[in-house]
Amino acid sequence: MPATEPVPWDTDEFVAPVGVPLVDLLDRLLATGVVVSGDLVIAIAEVPLIRLSLHALLSSVNKKVPAPWADGGPL
């Protein structure tokens, strides 16, 4: 029977994660903003019946940046 090497989560020593943590990735994406676009077409026999379009902007909100509206915005 061949000797198996221990997996990183079974050892007592600390192993640094490889890559970028998810929290850092989300922080970077939301700081600059992300645009998500997509189309979904439901068709039967190559006849399109329903078309759904998705356009979304994901971004963080900062209190230090003033609202572009004169009255402070809709909220």
Z-matrix of the N, CA and C atoms (Angstrom, degrees):
N
C 1 1.446
C 2 1.532 1 108.06
N 3 1.352 2 118.54 1 124.59
C 4 1.462 3 120.82 2 -178.06
C 5 1.526 4 111.32 3 -72.66
N 6 1.325 5 115.27 4 147.15
C 7 1.470 6 120.49 5 177.72
C 8 1.524 7 108.84 6 -74.00
N 9 1.301 8 116.39 7 133.61
C 10 1.467 9 120.36 8 179.35
C 11 1.520 10 109.49 9 -100.54
N 12 1.303 11 115.58 10 144.58
C 13 1.456 12 120.66 11 177.21
C 14 1.523 13 108.69 12 -81.75
N 15 1.332 14 117.72 13 144.03
C 16 1.467 15 119.35 14 179.44
C 17 1.530 16 110.72 15 -69.63
N 18 1.297 17 115.81 16 145.16
C 19 1.457 18 120.40 17 175.55
C 20 1.522 19 108.42 18 -78.31
N 21 1.356 20 118.55 19 156.61
C 22 1.477 21 120.06 20 -173.80
C 23 1.522 22 114.35 21 -57.33
N 24 1.324 23 119.23 22 -32.32
C 25 1.460 24 119.29 23 -177.54
C 26 1.529 25 113.08 24 -81.86
N 27 1.331 26 117.76 25 -5.91
C 28 1.460 27 120.58 26 176.95
C 29 1.529 28 113.01 27 -96.27
N 30 1.318 29 118.98 28 -7.88
C 31 1.459 30 121.19 29 -178.08
C 32 1.519 31 110.57 30 -91.51
N 33 1.324 32 116.53 31 160.34
C 34 1.459 33 121.52 32 178.40
C 35 1.522 34 112.65 33 -85.94
N 36 1.323 35 117.52 34 -16.19
C 37 1.464 36 119.40 35 -178.72
C 38 1.523 37 110.58 36 -83.02
N 39 1.327 38 115.36 37 152.81
C 40 1.460 39 121.49 38 -178.89
C 41 1.519 40 109.47 39 -78.73
N 42 1.318 41 116.12 40 131.91
C 43 1.463 42 121.56 41 177.36
C 44 1.517 43 107.22 42 -118.92
N 45 1.324 44 116.88 43 123.07
C 46 1.462 45 121.11 44 -179.72
C 47 1.526 46 110.06 45 -70.37
N 48 1.338 47 117.45 46 142.07
C 49 1.459 48 119.77 47 179.78
C 50 1.527 49 111.01 48 -68.70
N 51 1.298 50 115.17 49 147.84
C 52 1.461 51 121.28 50 179.36
C 53 1.519 52 107.76 51 -96.36
N 54 1.328 53 117.28 52 133.59
C 55 1.458 54 121.28 53 178.51
C 56 1.512 55 112.04 54 94.43
N 57 1.322 56 115.52 55 -163.96
C 58 1.454 57 122.90 56 -177.35
C 59 1.530 58 108.60 57 -101.02
N 60 1.333 59 118.25 58 129.68
C 61 1.466 60 119.56 59 176.86
C 62 1.532 61 110.63 60 -62.82
N 63 1.309 62 116.24 61 151.44
C 64 1.458 63 122.05 62 -176.77
C 65 1.523 64 111.94 63 -59.71
N 66 1.332 65 117.40 64 -37.24
C 67 1.468 66 121.04 65 -179.59
C 68 1.527 67 110.14 66 -63.81
N 69 1.324 68 117.94 67 -42.87
C 70 1.458 69 120.89 68 178.58
C 71 1.517 70 111.40 69 -65.83
N 72 1.315 71 116.89 70 -38.97
C 73 1.459 72 121.09 71 178.55
C 74 1.522 73 110.98 72 -63.68
N 75 1.334 74 117.59 73 -45.38
C 76 1.461 75 120.79 74 177.83
C 77 1.517 76 111.83 75 -64.56
N 78 1.336 77 117.12 76 -38.27
C 79 1.458 78 120.78 77 178.12
C 80 1.521 79 110.94 78 -61.96
N 81 1.313 80 117.20 79 -43.98
C 82 1.470 81 121.27 80 179.03
C 83 1.526 82 111.43 81 -65.65
N 84 1.327 83 116.69 82 -41.96
C 85 1.463 84 119.76 83 -178.77
C 86 1.520 85 111.89 84 -67.37
N 87 1.331 86 117.49 85 -43.20
C 88 1.452 87 120.34 86 -178.00
C 89 1.526 88 112.56 87 -74.07
N 90 1.321 89 117.84 88 -26.18
C 91 1.462 90 120.71 89 178.00
C 92 1.519 91 111.15 90 -66.78
N 93 1.325 92 116.80 91 -34.74
C 94 1.460 93 120.30 92 -179.58
C 95 1.517 94 112.41 93 -98.94
N 96 1.310 95 118.52 94 -23.27
C 97 1.457 96 122.61 95 -179.09
C 98 1.514 97 111.11 96 98.07
N 99 1.313 98 115.57 97 147.18
C 100 1.454 99 122.31 98 -179.82
C 101 1.520 100 107.95 99 -133.19
N 102 1.320 101 116.60 100 134.21
C 103 1.462 102 121.34 101 175.74
C 104 1.520 103 108.24 102 -107.67
N 105 1.338 104 115.61 103 127.58
C 106 1.457 105 121.78 104 178.13
C 107 1.523 106 107.30 105 -114.24
N 108 1.321 107 116.66 106 124.25
C 109 1.465 108 121.30 107 179.17
C 110 1.512 109 109.10 108 -132.03
N 111 1.308 110 115.22 109 145.65
C 112 1.449 111 119.06 110 177.82
C 113 1.513 112 111.80 111 -168.71
N 114 1.305 113 115.72 112 157.89
C 115 1.459 114 123.05 113 177.15
C 116 1.513 115 108.56 114 -127.94
N 117 1.316 116 115.89 115 140.21
C 118 1.453 117 122.27 116 176.20
C 119 1.517 118 107.40 117 -128.86
N 120 1.328 119 116.45 118 122.96
C 121 1.455 120 121.60 119 179.53
C 122 1.520 121 108.22 120 -118.75
N 123 1.331 122 115.64 121 124.13
C 124 1.459 123 121.36 122 175.89
C 125 1.522 124 107.00 123 -101.63
N 126 1.339 125 115.34 124 121.24
C 127 1.459 126 120.16 125 -176.37
C 128 1.518 127 110.20 126 -133.90
N 129 1.313 128 114.67 127 150.80
C 130 1.461 129 122.05 128 173.61
C 131 1.518 130 106.95 129 -124.89
N 132 1.323 131 116.82 130 126.95
C 133 1.469 132 123.58 131 -179.16
C 134 1.533 133 110.56 132 54.46
N 135 1.324 134 115.83 133 42.92
C 136 1.460 135 124.36 134 178.94
C 137 1.530 136 113.39 135 61.22
N 138 1.334 137 116.90 136 23.62
C 139 1.456 138 122.29 137 174.28
C 140 1.523 139 107.01 138 -110.26
N 141 1.334 140 117.98 139 110.78
C 142 1.467 141 119.90 140 -178.76
C 143 1.530 142 111.01 141 -66.77
N 144 1.322 143 115.61 142 126.88
C 145 1.461 144 120.81 143 -179.59
C 146 1.522 145 112.00 144 -104.45
N 147 1.312 146 116.33 145 -44.15
C 148 1.469 147 121.43 146 -177.41
C 149 1.520 148 108.56 147 -132.83
N 150 1.324 149 115.84 148 135.85
C 151 1.462 150 120.89 149 174.33
C 152 1.518 151 108.43 150 -125.89
N 153 1.313 152 115.12 151 124.87
C 154 1.462 153 121.41 152 176.79
C 155 1.518 154 108.75 153 -114.83
N 156 1.320 155 116.56 154 130.57
C 157 1.459 156 121.75 155 176.90
C 158 1.517 157 109.21 156 -115.41
N 159 1.311 158 115.73 157 135.14
C 160 1.457 159 121.40 158 179.38
C 161 1.524 160 108.74 159 -120.40
N 162 1.315 161 115.19 160 125.84
C 163 1.459 162 121.54 161 174.16
C 164 1.526 163 106.18 162 -136.87
N 165 1.317 164 117.03 163 113.16
C 166 1.461 165 120.97 164 -177.01
C 167 1.519 166 110.03 165 -133.64
N 168 1.309 167 115.91 166 143.17
C 169 1.457 168 122.94 167 175.11
C 170 1.513 169 107.85 168 -114.83
N 171 1.327 170 116.53 169 121.72
C 172 1.457 171 122.19 170 177.64
C 173 1.520 172 107.89 171 -108.65
N 174 1.322 173 116.17 172 124.34
C 175 1.455 174 120.22 173 -178.67
C 176 1.519 175 108.80 174 -154.57
N 177 1.306 176 116.01 175 158.80
C 178 1.458 177 119.94 176 177.19
C 179 1.529 178 109.84 177 -85.94
N 180 1.323 179 116.03 178 161.97
C 181 1.457 180 122.36 179 -179.96
C 182 1.516 181 107.90 180 -110.89
N 183 1.322 182 115.65 181 135.16
C 184 1.450 183 121.42 182 -178.75
C 185 1.519 184 108.54 183 -123.65
N 186 1.337 185 118.09 184 126.29
C 187 1.458 186 121.27 185 -179.38
C 188 1.526 187 112.36 186 -70.80
N 189 1.322 188 117.20 187 -20.51
C 190 1.460 189 120.40 188 -177.83
C 191 1.524 190 112.20 189 -75.56
N 192 1.325 191 117.91 190 -20.85
C 193 1.462 192 121.52 191 179.46
C 194 1.521 193 107.85 192 -90.53
N 195 1.337 194 118.25 193 122.81
C 196 1.477 195 119.72 194 -178.29
C 197 1.521 196 111.72 195 -69.36
N 198 1.324 197 115.43 196 153.89
C 199 1.462 198 121.35 197 178.46
C 200 1.523 199 109.09 198 -69.51
N 201 1.325 200 117.82 199 145.82
C 202 1.464 201 120.32 200 179.66
C 203 1.534 202 112.41 201 -75.35
N 204 1.345 203 118.34 202 -8.39
C 205 1.444 204 120.98 203 -179.74
C 206 1.527 205 110.15 204 -91.91
N 207 1.321 206 117.20 205 147.74
C 208 1.466 207 121.60 206 -177.18
C 209 1.523 208 111.86 207 -68.65
N 210 1.328 209 118.27 208 -33.45
C 211 1.468 210 120.70 209 -176.15
C 212 1.523 211 112.37 210 -93.40
N 213 1.315 212 119.17 211 7.39
C 214 1.460 213 122.01 212 179.03
C 215 1.511 214 113.42 213 96.99
N 216 1.313 215 118.01 214 -5.18
C 217 1.464 216 120.38 215 175.40
C 218 1.507 217 113.64 216 103.86
N 219 1.319 218 115.50 217 176.96
C 220 1.460 219 120.33 218 -175.87
C 221 1.529 220 114.31 219 -73.30
N 222 1.308 221 119.47 220 -13.34
C 223 1.468 222 119.98 221 -177.46
C 224 1.481 223 111.02 222 -92.74
